[in-house]
Amino acid sequence: MTDWVILVESASDISQAETPHKVLRVNDYISKPALFAGRRPYVLNLSRSYAYQSEGYYASLLGEARGHRVSPSVQTMVELSAKGLYAHALPDLGERVREARAKGAPEISSLFVAFSKSEVPGYEKLAREVSDWFRTPALEVEFDDSTPSGIARVRMVSPHKLKDARRAFFLEAMATYTSGRISAPKTRTPAKWSLAVLVDPKEQHAPSKPASIKRLADVAAKMGVEVELIEPSDLTSLAEFDALFIRATTSIDNFTYRFARRAEQEGMPVIDDTHSMIRCTNKVYLKEILEKAGLPIPRTEILDEKSDLAAAFAVLGSPVILKTPDGSFGNHMVKATTLEELKTAVKGMFNDTALVIAQEFMPTKFDWRIGVLNGEPLYACQYRMARGHWQIVKHAPGGKTTEGGFTTMPVEDAPPDVVDVAVRAARLIGDGLYGVDLKETDKGVVIIEINDNPSIDHDVEGAVMKDEIWRRIISWFSTRLEQRMARSG
């Protein structure tokens, strides 16, 4: 029998008597990774909520970090959280609705779909296609003939809300589904040859300054690649390009994710891809995947509202660094020197997230940043701590920031163990562009985080390589475009 695990929040949601597969509480799955040592199960996450940073969200996120095959994926949760994120799928789905009704399918206001099975006869093709777009156990498609696609919205349905005949339908569909295999989603092939560079003119601290973007464009032109800047309002024109390079600060709940997802749907090479965004922007995922790979990180505890804070404080020592899972550029970080400070800070953080990261404090004069592209080291920088502060960037009231200095050097001049650990860490995420932050300590090299959207400016990260840093990035895109053209030819 295939190794399936069914995650629920309460025993009343799906009981062990209703399925031959292991039923496990979500909290146990999150907190007890040793239960699955040496196993790679299929995981059906039937949480009551898939909201961002809920326990259901973290169950899928950590499942992916552990190498488990999880449905729904975090990517699906994110996409179905807002219509703007899945609008790209509606034209195709709307066509399936029209086909079904043309063949006599009944006029209904909504359709319930469980594991690609349609509850209403006549809509089988729509059920299969919506499940192919969004791999999730239970979905509801709401119809609205006044919209261009005929679809008002697509939403995930929590199985604990299902009653009577619908619950029986869901359980039967689940039994059928868990006896089969999961296939991979399809990709599409690009049509043109040009590179879109996404920037946000309103951003104060962008990953690359305008002068650096101009340098990128000049280098690309010499390599036969046309570069055009696009902005957050240009999503509808993205399909005119061959590839996408995001040079705005990424987040899974802003426009950068929507652009990356649309690029992937169009078959375009993209930096940063959505998988890298999801993985790198969440420190809970990074802790799990780095520990699983045996790579060095500071002593770390994942806290929830039931955690023994005194025990965590005793383990980590004073001070403790607290981080929200999706903080960036030093934001949403607190240094707690006493247990009371820790309790106060954690309480505030739990208003926005189900989990908080607590790490031992490891003071150093600078952090290393190793840029990694396509699994190979690209650049090496030292970023010094801001004057009189424990971080590289000091955030003052009113949004003012102060940064420390930097030193850039050839990769071959950086300590080999720093470079080696950085490359091994980046390869766990993907083959795109990453900036791995590390510290050299008395205990050896430790990884602080992996950034999917690292800063690259010609006078900082490119101070040693000059134009070669841009040539390497453009070559990454060119290689993938040539491969796609060869396959399509």
N, C-alpha and C positions, 0 to 999 in steps of 0.2 A: 504494500500500500504506500502511496506517496505520502511524504512527511508533511502533513497539513497542521496548522495551528490556527484556532479560531480565537480572536481576542474580543473580550466583552468587558463592560464596566460592572455589570451585575449578573449574578447567576440566573436571574429571571429573563435576561435578554435572549440568550440562547443557552439551553441547558445541555449538559453532557449527554442526557438521554436522547436529544434530538439530532445528534450527529455522531458518527463513529470516530471523528477526529478529536484531537486534544483541544479542550476549551480552557482558556487561561485568562485571568483578569489582566487588564491593560497595565495596571500598576506593577504587577509581578513581572510582566514582560519587560517593562522599562528598567526595573530595579534589579533584576536577577539574570544578567546575561549568561551566567554560568549554566543555566538550565539548558542552553543550546550549544554548549561547547562541542565542537566537532560535527555539528549538524548545519544544514542549510535548508531550512524548511520553507514551504510556501505559507505565507501568513495572510489570513483574511482579517483585516482590522475592522471590526464591527462596533467601534466606539460610538457613544451617543453624540459626540461632537467631533468634527474635523476642523474646527476653527483654528486659526493661526496660533501656535504656541499652546494649544490645549494638550491634554494627555494623549488624545487620539492623534494629534499632529506629531507629537514626539514619538509615539509608538512606531509610526511609519518611518520617520526620520532615522531613528535608531536602528530599525529593522534594515534599512538600506545600508547604514554604516556597518552593520554586522554581516552584510552579504546575503541577507535573507531576501526572498522574493515576496514583495509586499503588495497587497491591493487593499485600498487605493494607495497609490504613490503620493508623496508630498507634492509632486508636480501637479497631479490631478486635483488635490485639495486646493492648491493655490489657484489653479485656473478656474475651478468652479466656484470660487469665492466671489467673483465679480463677472458680470456679463461681458465687460470690455475685454476680459482675458480669454474668453472662449468664443468671441464673436466670429473669429476666423472659421469656426466649424459650422456655423449656422446655415450658410448657403447650401452646402452639401446635404445637411440634415433636412433642410426645408424641401429639397428635391425629393428625398425619400418619402416625406409626408405626402407630397403631391402625387407621387407614383402610387402610394398605397391607396389613397382615396380615389384615384382614377380607376383602380381595380376593384372598388367596392368596399373598402375598409370603412367602418362606421365613423361618423362625425363625433368625436369625443373632445372634451376640454383638456384632458391630459392623459399621458400614457405612463404606466409604471413598468419599469424594466428591471429585471433581476438577473444578473450574470448573463447578459445578452439575450435573455428570453423575454418576449413580449407578453404581457398579461392579457392583451386584447388581440384576437386573431386578425390578421391582415396587416399588422405592423411589424412583422418579423424582420424585414430588411432594415427598417429604421432602428429597431432594437439592437441589431448586430452592429450597425454603423456607429450609433451613439456610444456603444460599449467599446468599440474599437478606438474611438477618439478619447474616451474617458474611462479608463480601467478602474471601475469601482463596483462594489457588490450590488448596490441598489440605487437607481436613478429615477427621477420623474421628469418627463418632458411636458412642459405646459404649452399649449397651442394658443396662438392669437393671429387670426387671419388678417388683422390690420397691419401686421409687420411684414417687411419684404420677404422674410424667410417663412413666415407662418408660425414661428416659434417665439413665445414670450421669454422663456428661460429654461435652463437645464439645471437641476439641482440634485445633490446627493440626498438620499433618504436614510435616516438612521434606522436600522432594522428593529430596534427595541420598540418603535412606534407602530410596527405592523401588527394587525389583528386578524384573527379568523382566517377567511379564505386567502387573503393576501399574504398572511404569514405562512400558510401552508404552501402557497405558490413559491414564495421565497425559499423555503427550506428544500423544496423539491428541486428548484433551479440550482441551489447551492450543492446539493448532492450530485447532480449531473455535472456541474462545473468542476468539482473537486475530483472527479474521476478522469478528467482530461488534462490537457497541457495548456500553458499560456504561451501565446505567440507574440512576437515583437511587433511594434507598430511600424507602419510603412513610412518611407521617406520619399521626397520628391526631388526632381533634378532642376537645377537652376537653368536659366535661359540666356543671361547676358554676362558681360565681363566688366565689372566696375566695383569699387569698394565704397560703401557708405560708412562714414564715420559719425557716430551719434554723439552729439554734444548738447549740453544744457547751458545756454547763454546766461541763465540766472544763477548758476552755481558759483559760489565763491571759491571753493577749494576743489576744483575739478582734478581728475587723475592726470591730465596733461594740459599745460597752458596753451593758449592760442598759437604762440610762436613755435611750440613743439609740434602742434598739429600741422602747421604750415610746412615745417621741415619734413614731416612724414609725407605730406602730399608731394613735395618736390622730389624726394627720393623715389616714391612710388611712380611718379611720372617717368623717371628715367628707366624704370623697370617695366614700363608698358602697362601700368595699372592706373586707371583713372580714379581719383579720390574726390568725393563730394561730401561736404558736411550736411548732415540732416539734424533736425531738432525734434523735440517731443511731439510736435503737431504733425510730423511727416510720416506717421505710421502707414497711411494708405498708399504712399509712394514707395515703400520699402521694396516691394516686389520688382521694381525697375532695376535693382542692383544685383550683383552676383554674390556679394559677401558683406558682412557687417562687422565693424570694429567699434565696440562701445567705449567711449571715452567720457562717460558721465558716471557718477557714483552709483553703483548697482544696489538694488534692493528688490526683493521679490514682491513688494507691494507698491512699486512705482512703475513708471513708464519703461524703464530699462528691461524689466522682465517681459513686458508685452512685446517689445521689439525683438528680443532674443527668441521668444517663442514663435513669433510670426516668421522670423528668419529660418528657424528650424523647419517649420511647416513648408516653407518654400524650398527646402533643400539647400540652404545657403550655409557655407562655413561662417561661423560666428565666434567672436571673442567679445564677451564671455557667454558661453552657452548656459542654458537654464539649469542643467544639472550642476554645473560648477557654482552658479549663484546659490542654489539651494544648499549645497554642501558647505561652501566656504562662509556663507553669511550666518551659519549657526554653529556656535562653539560647542554645543552639546554633541552634535554630529562629529565635529573634528576630534573631540576628546575620545569618543568611542572608536573611531576608525584609526587614530594614531596609536591608541593603546593596543588595539587588536593587531596592528602591524609590528608591535614591539618597539616603536619609536619613542624617544625621550620627551616627556612633557613635565611641567611642574606638578607637584602633588596637587591633585584636583578632587573636589567633592561636588557632586551634583545635588543641589538642595531643592526640596519641595516644601510645601507648607507644613508637612508632618515631620520634617527632618529634625534630628537632635542637633541644634545649633551649637550647644556647648561641646558636644563630642567632636563636631567638625572643627571647631575653633581649637580644640586641644590637639587634634591631629595635624592641622595645618600650621599652627603657631601664630604668633603675632608679629606684624600685621597680616591680615587676610585681604586678598584682592577679590572683590565681588564684581561680576560681569553679567549683564543680560546676554542671552545667547546670540542676539543679532546686533549687538553694538559694533560701531566702527569708528576709526580715527580717535580711539581713546574715549569716545562718548559712552555713557551708561556704565562707567566703571567707578568703583568706590574703594578706598583703602580704609579698612576698619582695624583699629588698633586695640579695641576692647570688645568684649562680648556684647555689651550694650550697643555699641556702634554697629556691630554686625547685625544684631536683631532689628535695629531701626532701619538700616539700609535695605535689608532683605524684605522687610514688610512693605516698603514702598515699591520694590521691584516686582513683588508678586501681584501688584495691581495690573501688570501688563503681560506677565508670562507665568506659565505653570512651573518652570524650572529656572534655577539660577546657578551660575557657576561660581564656585569658591576655590581660589588657588593660593598656594603659598607665595609669599612675596620674595622675589629674587632680584634684589637691586644690582644694577650694573651701570657703567658709565655710558654705554651705548648698546643698541640692538643691531644685529645683522639683518639685512634684507638681501636675500638671494633671489633674483628673478629667474624663473624657470619657464622655458618655452618648449613645447613638444617633448617634454621629459628630459631636457638638457639645460644646463645652467646658461643663463644669458648675461647677467650682470651681478656685481657684488657691491653693496653699499653698507657703510656704517652710519646709523642715525643716532646722534648724541641726544641725551636727555635735555629737555628745556631747562634753562638756568633755574636752580633752586627748586626743581620739581622732579618727580619720580617717573614721569612719562615723557615721551618724545614730543608730544603736543600738550601744552598747558591750556586748558579751556577756562577762560575768565567770564564773569557775568557779562551779559550783553552780546555774547557770541564772539568776543575777541579771542584770538588764539596766539600763542607764542610757541615757536619751534626751536629745537636745538640745531646745531650744525650737522654737516655730513662729510663723509670721506668716501669717494668712489675709487675702486681699484680693479685691475684685471681679475677675472675669476680665478686664474691660476695663482694669483698672489694671496687669495683668501685662504684661511685654514682649510685643509682638505676635509676634515671631519665636519665642519660647518656646511660646506658645499654638498657633501655626500648625504647628510641627513636631510638637507633642504630638498634635494632632488628626489630622494626616496619618498618624502612626504608629498610633494607635488604630484608624483605619479599615481598616488592613491586617488587623486581627484579626477584627473583626466589628462589630455594631451594639449591643453590650451596654454594660456599665459597666466602665471601665478607669481605672487610675491610671498616668499616664506620668511617670516620673522623668527629670529632665533636669538638666544643669549648664550654667551660663554660663561660658565660658572665653575666654582670649585668642584662641582659634581659632574662636570662635563657639559656638552652642548645640550640645550633643551629647546624645543619648539614652542613658541608662544602662539602663533596662529598662521593660517594660510589665507592669503588674500586672493580673491578671484579678479580683482580690478586694481592691480598695483599701479602706483604713480609711476609715470615714465615721462621725464622731461629731458631734453637734449643737454641741459646744463647741470643735471644732477645724476640721474641713473645712466644717462648717455654721455657723461663727461669724459669717460675713457674710450668708449666704443665709437663715439661720434655718430656718423650716418649709418654705421654697420648695425646699430641696434634697430633702426627702422627697416633696413634691408632684410634682416632676419625675420622680422614680423611680417613684412610684405611677402617674403618667400613662403612663410607658413600658409598664407592664404593662396598664393599662386599654386603651390603644390597640390592643394586640395581641389582647386578649380580645374587644374589640368587633369587630375584623376577623374573628376566627374565628367569632364568633356570626353575623355577617352572611353569611359564606360557608356556614355550616351551615343558615341559615334560608332 
